[in-house]
Amino acid sequence: MTDARVVVVTGASGGVGRGIALACGEAGWTVWIAARRADAGRAVAAEVDARGGAGRFVPCEVGDADSVAGAMADVVGVSGRLDGVVHNATSGLSPVPGHLADLPIADLRDHVAVSVRGTYLLATQALPHLEATTGALVVLTSEAGFEGKAKLPAYAAVKAAQRGLVRALAREWGPRGVRVNALAPLASTPAMVTAMERDPSMAGRVMGHLPLGRLGDAETDIGPVTRFLLGDDSRYVTGVTIMADGGSCPIS
Amino acid sequence: MSVLLLGTEAPEVAVLVEALDADVLPLPTQFAEGGATDWPWADELERWRAAASDGPVVDAVVVAAWVRSPAGPVPLDGVGLDAWVARGELPLARWFAALGAAVRRCADGGAVVAVVERPAPLDCAGWAPETGVADAVEAMVRSLARSEGGRGVRVNAVTTPVRLVDGPVVDPQPPLSSFPGTVEVEVAGAIRMLLGDDAAGVTGTVLDAGCGRS
């Protein structure tokens, strides 16, 4: 890969995805904001420009095959190459609490469509382009996928499923020169703020087992680790889940 | 110990039923036609979960939501969307419904064991959907261990590659020559241990019955 990388970040119109996009912009990369919200996505693209990169927006519904195929075609059609894909988008239901035995199957479908089917669609659509550049796929998972969550069982399940996909894809795509890794971040995001508002005890639980004593910053704590997984410094790293969570998860 | 097994019609599940001398509650496997990506079977799974949850409680529940027969190893870029849904999304949703019903049918102080098919990490190429489902089930088990621990219910998982081995495995060879094991011996034995009093302090764990492969 050259330094003029072209990467796609899903769900980058806010939160962790925005932070990743800005961190990649600081490296001078072309960053495609793949999201549903055009206004917010274009605003982040402008922020990428301001960081020294080249920000672009492409509409993308990650659970929809035609939408993902169209987005990939647009990216490669305009930029001429694709070096990395970061699947960060999650269901809007992610912070909604519920018990596994009661949670509507329709809600699970939404989680699966965005996180798991989204990984499948992005991976399979991007593979030919990533193979051409010996690029990388990075999937944003969560400590919930290791530990489980009593009140967020669907979120935990799909985040774990993503790790399984990463493990298998790393073995399948390694011989083709494409690396596949996962990143489990813990950062202050609008979604986390919402979750803490809905569950006031959550803040105490989160901060109580956080050795570094603070929530991560999406741009300065999570973004650089993602950039590492996309770049040459990680060229011998595949099939792993890196925790960027302040030491929060004791399982890894 | 009286065991209730929530299982599919897979032949290997029948072997497990016999090995555990379990009563069976069948999981739904035949669904209405429709666009697979829209989950036309979601309502049916919902109804099944409600009905299955509304029965007498027992001390030991085993869940084996196995597909009838594994599709065989295929690299993910060779798996079409319909096949993806059939191998990944439908099984994941069925596990979700089944485990929800399982904890509803488990008495206070009882135990639930999920028996999951998972290839060893070295052997998971071609099995991406199944690997994803297995990891999802592991997280479901840990979520339920957390939510049900307060009433003394233990929730654990046993993993096995017994039907997911296709030809010679990647070197190094598994430590035990019995690899990949059998449902009636290695898998059933691990389940009995986790259901029994010897595992009274064990919850939220995954016991791999893969003959040392993992």
Interface residues (C-beta under 8 A of the other chain):
Chain A: A65 H99 L100 A101 D102 L103 P104 I105 A106 L108 R109 V112 A113 V116 R117 Y120 L121 A123 T124 L127 A144 G145 F146 E147 G148 K149 A150 K151 L152 P153 A154 A156 A157 V158 K159 A160 A161 Q162 R163 G164 L165 R167 A168 L169 R171 E172
Chain B: T37 W39 A42 D43 L45 E46 R49 S53 P75 L76 D77 V79 L81 W84 V85 G88 E89 L92 A93 F96 A97 L99 G100 A101 V103 R104 P121 L122 C124 A125 G126 W127 A128 T131 G132 V133 A134 D135 A136 V137 E138 A139 M140 V141 R142 S143 L144 A145 R146 S147 G204
